Amino acid sequence: MKVYEGAILTCDADNRVMRYLVEDHGRILYTGNILPEEYISVRHVRLGTQALVPAFADSHIHFASFATFHAGLNVMEARSNREILDMLRDHVAHTKEKLIIGFGASPYSVSDGRLVNREELDSVCPDKPLFMVKYDGHACVINTKLLEKLKKKISGLRGYHEDTGEMNQEAFFAVSDYVTNSVSVIKLVENMQNAVDYMASRGIGMIHTVSGVGFVRDLDVDLERWFAKGLDNGMQMRVFFQTMNVKKAVKRHLQRIGGCFEAALDGCFGSADAAMLEPYEGSNSRGVLYYSDEQVTKFCKDANRAGLQIEMHAIGDAAFDQAVRALKAALDDYPRENHRHAIIHACLPTREGIEICEKYHILLPVQSAFISWPQEPDAYLESILGARSGRLNPLRDFVDHGLVLSAGSDGPCTDPDPIQWMHRACNHSVAEQSLTIQEALRMCTYNGYYTTFDEKERGSLEPGKIADMVILSQNPYEIDVKKLKDIRVKQLLLQGRPYQPVKKNPVAQIVKGIF
């Protein structure tokens, strides 16, 4: 039993701040401002200038992909293509991997103003296949060695560009399928173990992972399920199957369906293929809707009637409206009071769509990390969207309409960093769309647990709940919003105990999860 004394930010319905929290055997026994006599002699943990908050939740991450790329080369910090190539050259010289994987290349954060190309990749890596994923996770550049392996399979697909080696849309998905199937299962599980530990270092105790990216027989979906069940350190994972085949999810007795990839309704702004109601600036293109309204509506109706929780990727306003229409149709067809269906990203919503979300209680797992994102700068967004760029990620509008926002990294697109999510949400590039610190903390904690029906056990610091908590270096309620990014995670506590890194043999962990 322990007594925590100091700033206890409960994230309950009233966002109360308490002075004391009593934990025993992984459960919260008491919170309040006066410590009952029976707890006075219990060992105290005095927080001083620190603060205790609920464990954070990442409500949207491609966990297997994040684990794979986290183990590879991240070039997001590079500010020129020459720097990317230097990083690659050094990585190739020291790695023993037969397939080189890089992530984070952007044409918008480098001085060249363009994406690194196939010829340049060949200059530093001519002998091994190389897969360099664009920062947004929706495109890649491959070298000649990898192109030669895949040319027959991908040359007729939309988004295939042999000259530059850039692959978008269907061509990208096909390349991604090949690469994911090239990683050994043991190596993938090891990468996942390291990724869990990394996320725990950021104070994350709940992971919503979207799975289904091309493994044979959807092996990654099963692997993530078994991996989650094999964890014994308190880390929580909830799996969404990225498919529109409802039978696949029902067969596995999953409760959740959707995400990106097969459940993505459009592309993204980085490739200017997010689906728009009006053309991009200086173009006749309105992006890409991958499915017809009839296809999306049928999927939502079938999944809703099957009792599944639905999530769909929608970036552009046309995709957002398509998602809203389909979910509305599904709920009109078969009303469910507590469905918790969600639209992921919702970067450019319409006013009408927001109102439908409010009426039908549709949730929004958003990415505040996209605000003032170096890989996709405001200047670039304005160049392709014009005045519409000022309507991106309207967090204040969402909250004022009573919508439940949760926060996710969309990893590997951005780093799983809840402190950064809070900072961006409270320091929006459009000032009037900023959240309060209380709203931002709730978005990163309680609302993430609420999204997957876990709020009765976790997500706030209240008596009876599991003691999943984070000690922060400072009290976010008492500092200037401009300094939120300076807060550090000091310790993650799951079920009242300090987080224990995953040390199991990968095979043993999966076997435990299966049985």
C-alpha positions, -999 to +999 in steps of 0.1 A: +000+000+000+012+035-008+000+070-003+008+095-031+009+131-018+010+161-041-008+172-072-031+143-082-047+152-115-076+128-116-091+135-151-125+126-137-157+141-150-149+174-131-112+174-137-106+175-100-072+179-084-067+160-052-039+160-026-039+123-018-042+090-036-040+057-019-031+026-039-032-010-027-026-042-047-029-023-080-062-006-072-070+030-061-086+029-027-090+066-021-085+101-035-092+133-016-078+164+000-079+150+036-061+118+043-082+094+064-066+084+097-062+047+087-037+057+059-016+082+079+011+056+088+012+041+053+044+048+033+042+081+015+054+090-019+058+128-018+055+143-053+069+177-045+067+198-077+058+167-098+023+155-107+005+122-108-019+117-138-036+087-154-015+066-178-017+079-214-034+061-243-023+061-279-057+057-296-043+051-331-010+034-340+001+009-366+019-010-340+036-038-361+047-012-386+059+012-359+079-016-343+095-025-376+104+011-386+115+020-350+140-008-354+152+006-387+165+040-398+145+071-390+154+101-413+128+125-401+153+149-386+173+152-418+171+186-435+185+177-469+184+147-492+222+146-489+219+142-452+194+113-457+218+096-481+247+100-456+225+085-429+216+056-452+252+050-462+262+047-426+232+025-417+239+001-447+275-002-436+267-013-401+235-033-404+233-071-410+198-069-424+192-082-459+164-058-465+171-021-456+141-002-442+140+035-437+113+058-426+105+095-426+116+110-459+097+142-468+100+166-497+087+194-475+113+194-446+144+192-467+162+220-485+159+202-518+121+206-519+117+171-534+116+135-523+148+115-525+147+093-557+156+058-568+189+068-585+201+085-553+191+054-532+211+033-557+242+054-551+244+044-515+227+010-516+230-008-549+233-044-536+205-048-511+167-040-516+159-007-499+124+004-488+123+041-478+088+050-465+076+086-468+068+104-435+030+101-439+031+063-443+012+064-476+040+063-501+076+051-504+107+052-526+124+020-535+158+013-551+165-007-582+173-039-564+138-039-548+121-027-580+136-057-599+120-081-574+085-065-577+082-049-611+060-076-626+036-074-596+033-036-593+040-021-628+003-020-637-010-006-604-021+030-597+007+050-581+036+032-598+064+055-609+094+036-622+115+066-631+117+081-596+110+049-577+082+066-558+052+043-551+018+057-541-017+043-535-021+007-547+015+003-558+026+014-523+003-011-506+017-039-527+053-030-519+044-027-483+028-061-483+060-076-497+082-059-472+061-069-442+061-105-453+099-104-456+105-097-419+108-129-399+082-135-372+108-138-344+124-105-355+090-088-357+081-099-321+115-087-308+108-054-325+074-053-309+088-059-275+113-030-279+085-008-292+063-015-262+091-005-239+097+026-258+060+036-256+060+029-219+090+054-215+066+080-229+040+072-202+017+052-225-002+024-208-029+017-234-022+010-272-050+009-298-033-008-327-047-011-362-035-044-379-038-060-412-011-047-436-006-076-460+008-105-440-002-140-453-034-151-436-034-117-418-007-131-395+000-097-380-035-094-366-031-127-348+004-119-337-006-086-321-035-104-303-012-131-290+015-106-282-009-085-262-022-115-242+014-126-236+023-094-218+024-096-180+036-061-171+002-044-172+005-028-207-029-029-224-035-034-262-067-033-282-066-045-318-086-031-347-086-053-378-079-032-409-104-049-432-138-043-447-145-080-446-167-083-416-166-121-416-128-120-410-133-100-377-162-121-366-143-153-372-116-142-349-141-131-323-127-095-325-148-066-312-133-039-334-129-034-372-113-007-394-084+016-394-063+026-424-050+006-454-081-014-465-103+007-443-089+040-455-114+060-474-088+083-490-051+092-492-033+120-475-022+156-480+014+147-483+007+130-517-022+154-525-046+124-528-068+131-497-103+132-511-116+168-514-150+184-522-132+211-542-100+207-563-066+213-549-051+247-555-039+251-591-052+216-600-082+198-613-076+169-589-099+163-560-078+134-547-089+098-544-119+082-528-110+045-527-146+033-524-181+043-535-207+055-510-225+022-516-195+001-507-187+021-475-223+021-464-227-016-469-195-022-448-208+000-420-242-016-420-228-051-419-202-043-392-228-024-371-253-052-372-225-076-362-220-056-331-185-044-340-169-011-332-160+007-365-131+030-373-123+045-407-095+067-420-107+100-435-083+129-441-101+151-467-135+167-464-150+145-491-138+114-472-150+128-439-185+133-453-185+099-468-176+083-434-203+104-417-229+094-442-221+057-440-221+056-402-253+076-400-269+052-425-257+022-404-271+036-372-304+046-388-306+010-402-298-006-368-296+019-339-271+012-312-269+035-283-233+028-272-216+019-304-185+041-301-178+042-339-151+066-349-136+085-377-098+086-376-078+118-384-108+139-394-083+165-405-107+186-427-143+181-415-174+199-427-198+217-405-226+194-415-205+164-408-196+177-373-232+182-365-240+146-375-211+133-354-226+152-324-261+138-330-249+102-335-221+103-309-194+095-334-159+096-318-128+112-333-093+097-326-073+127-338-036+135-343-028+168-327+008+159-337-002+169-373-005+205-361+027+225-370+042+193-382+078+198-396+073+170-422+041+187-435+046+225-429+018+250-429+033+267-459+030+235-479-006+229-467-016+264-477+000+259-511-023+229-519-054+239-499-054+277-499-078+292-473-090+256-464-057+251-446-070+274-418-098+248-411-075+219-405-077+200-372-104+222-356-100+208-321-120+236-304-149+232-328-150+195-320-149+200-282-175+228-284-199+203-302-194+178-274-174+153-295-151+129-276-116+134-289-088+109-282-052+113-292-031+090-312+003+091-329-006+074-362+028+058-356+051+054-374+040+087-390+047+106-358+064+096-326+042+083-297+047+113-275+016+124-254+035+154-241+039+166-276+002+159-284-008+181-255+016+209-264+004+210-300-033+208-290-029+238-266-007+258-290-027+253-322-014+272-353-049+287-354-050+301-319-088+300-315-088+262-321-065+255-291-077+234-262-072+241-225-046+221-207-074+202-189-091+193-222-058+182-237-048+160-208-083+144-208-080+138-245-047+120-240-059+099-210-095+092-201-109+097-236-085+071-251-098+045-226-134+055-232-129+049-269-125+012-264-149+008-235-121+007-209-131+037-189-148+018-161-114+003-151-089+028-163-083+063-177-089+084-145-077+083-110-108+074-090-114+049-062-120+014-075-101+018-107-068+001-116-038+022-106-024+029-141-006+062-135+022+084-147+045+107-126+053+139-146+082+162-139+058+192-135+022+199-130+008+208-164-021+228-149+004+252-133+027+261-162+025+283-192+010+264-222+041+273-243+062+253-219+041+221-219+067+205-243+093+207-215+074+183-192+091+149-189+077+115-180+094+104-148+078+070-143+050+048-156+031+028-130+009+000-142-014-018-117+004+003-091+039-011-100+067+005-118+067-006-155+088-037-161+104-040-195+095-070-217+122-096-211+105-127-224+118-149-251+097-139-282+085-174-288+075-179-252+055-147-252+035-157-283+029-192-270+017-178-237-006-154-256-021-183-277-028-206-248 
